[in-house]
């Protein structure tokens, strides 16, 4: 909204960090499932849906920055 290229770049960089955290959380969850932890099995659908939602929100926020970065030839 402010058309600040630096903030747009930071938003895209944060997308990568959030994606990395999401992948770690998913691997950790799958590890718990392989261990047969009852709590993880019972809440697996909720856990995975929450991770998918996090990914969707993260992508949506980053999409705001892409047009500005493209306009200023800042998109890698």
TIFIDO-674219 format. One line per 3 residues: number of its first residue (from 0); their letters; for each residue z, x, y of N, C-alpha, C. Coordinates in pm, whole numbers, plus 50000, padded with zeros to 5 digits. Each point is the difference from the previous one (the first is absolute). Example, Ala and Ser with C-alpha at 12.3 -4.5 7.8 and 13.67 -1.06 7.14 Angstrom:
BEGIN
0	AS	50780,51319,49431,50000,49911,50119,50000,50090,50120  49928,49965,50105,50006,50082,50119,50073,49923,50109
END
This chain:
BEGIN
0	XXX	50000,50082,49881,50000,49918,50119,50000,50087,50125  50069,50113,49995,50005,50088,50117,49879,50093,50006  49921,50001,49893,49882,50087,49989,50036,50148,50013
3	XXX	50120,50034,49954,50046,50138,49999,49950,50067,49872  49910,50095,50015,49938,50066,49885,50104,50076,49918  50096,50062,50066,50105,50073,49929,50083,49909,49912
6	XXX	50034,49883,50052,50076,49904,49919,49916,49946,49886  49871,49980,50026,49911,49953,49894,49992,50103,49887  49990,50126,50038,49994,50108,49899,50130,50004,49920
9	XXX	50113,49985,50071,50130,50000,49933,50013,49883,49903  49947,49885,50038,50004,49882,49914,49925,50026,49869  49883,50063,50010,49922,50032,49880,50072,50105,49916
12	XXX	50063,50098,50065,50076,50102,49926,50118,49936,49926  50066,49906,50064,50112,49932,49936,49953,49918,49881  49877,49950,50007,49945,49925,49886,50001,50088,49876
15	XXX	49961,50125,50017,49997,50093,49887,50141,50024,49945  50096,50015,50088,50138,50023,49956,50054,49879,49925  49974,49882,50052,50047,49879,49933,49932,49985,49865
18	XXX	49872,50034,49993,49928,49994,49872,50062,50095,49898  50037,50120,50044,50064,50096,49910,50133,49945,49947  50080,49940,50090,50128,49942,49959,49976,49886,49901
21	XXX	49900,49917,50028,49968,49888,49911,49964,50051,49861  49923,50107,49991,49961,50056,49871,50121,50056,49926  50090,50065,50072,50122,50052,49938,50084,49885,49945
24	XXX	50015,49896,50079,50079,49885,49955,49939,49934,49877  49869,49991,49997,49933,49941,49884,50019,50086,49875  49983,50131,50015,50020,50089,49884,50145,49993,49949
27	XXX	50095,49996,50093,50140,49992,49963,50028,49869,49926  49943,49893,50049,50018,49870,49934,49942,50003,49859  49880,50052,49987,49937,50006,49867,50080,50088,49905
30	XXX	50059,50105,50052,50086,50086,49917,50120,49920,49948  50060,49920,50089,50114,49917,49957,49956,49897,49896  49879,49947,50014,49950,49904,49901,49983,50068,49864
33	XXX	49946,50122,50000,49983,50073,49874,50134,50031,49934  50105,50013,50083,50133,50026,49947,50063,49872,49943  49936,49887,50027,50050,49874,49946,50118,49941,50075
36	XXX	50018,50038,50126,50112,49947,50077,49981,49850,50024  50094,49922,49953,49992,49854,50008,49980,49951,50142  50076,50059,50094,49990,49957,50140,49858,50020,50054
39	XXX	49938,50109,49963,49866,50029,50048,49898,49907,49936  50019,49970,49874,49908,49909,49931,50009,49861,50062  50122,49954,50027,50020,49866,50055,49946,49986,50142
42	XXX	50000,50108,50075,49957,49992,50140,49865,50067,50025  49929,50035,49896,49877,50075,50013,49896,49929,50086  49977,49874,49975,49898,49926,50075,50034,49999,50150
45	XXX	50127,49979,50032,50043,49999,50139,49981,50139,50063  50039,50101,49926,49990,50137,50050,49855,50037,50030  49911,49972,49905,49859,50036,50017,49935,49918,50110
48	XXX	50038,49872,50011,49946,49916,50107,50046,50051,50136  50124,50042,50009,50051,50056,50125,49924,50127,50038  49972,50085,49903,49923,50121,50027,49858,49967,50046
51	XXX	49938,49899,49938,49866,49958,50042,50002,49946,50143  50104,49924,50031,50012,49945,50136,50021,50111,50102  50081,50098,49965,50022,50115,50088,49867,50070,50028
54	XXX	49921,50019,49896,49871,50065,50014,49908,49918,50091  50000,49869,49984,49916,49912,50080,50039,50004,50148  50130,49993,50027,50049,50006,50137,49967,50135,50062
57	XXX	50021,50105,49924,49971,50135,50048,49852,50013,50037  49913,49951,49915,49856,50006,50027,49965,49916,50121  50059,49884,50013,49972,49912,50114,50037,50068,50132
60	XXX	50115,50065,50003,50039,50070,50123,49904,50113,50032  49962,50075,49900,49910,50113,50023,49862,49953,50046  49956,49884,49953,49869,49948,50038,49991,49978,50151
63	XXX	50112,49978,50064,50002,49982,50145,49952,50128,50069  50034,50114,49943,49971,50129,50064,49857,50048,49978  49937,49962,49891,49869,50055,49966,49893,49980,50108
66	XXX	49984,49881,50057,49895,49985,50103,50020,50092,50120  50123,50018,50042,50029,50087,50114,49968,50145,49965  50039,50041,49880,49973,50138,49958,49850,50024,49984
69	XXX	49927,49901,49950,49855,50013,49988,49935,50013,50138  50047,49918,50091,49947,50001,50137,50016,50136,50066  50111,50068,49971,50028,50130,50061,49965,50116,49906
72	XXX	49925,49971,49895,49957,50100,49901,50120,50080,49951  50106,49930,49965,50124,50062,49952,50024,49969,49853  49915,49919,49941,50022,49959,49862,49950,50108,49906
75	X	50088,50041,49910,49962,50107,49905,49921,49943,49886
END
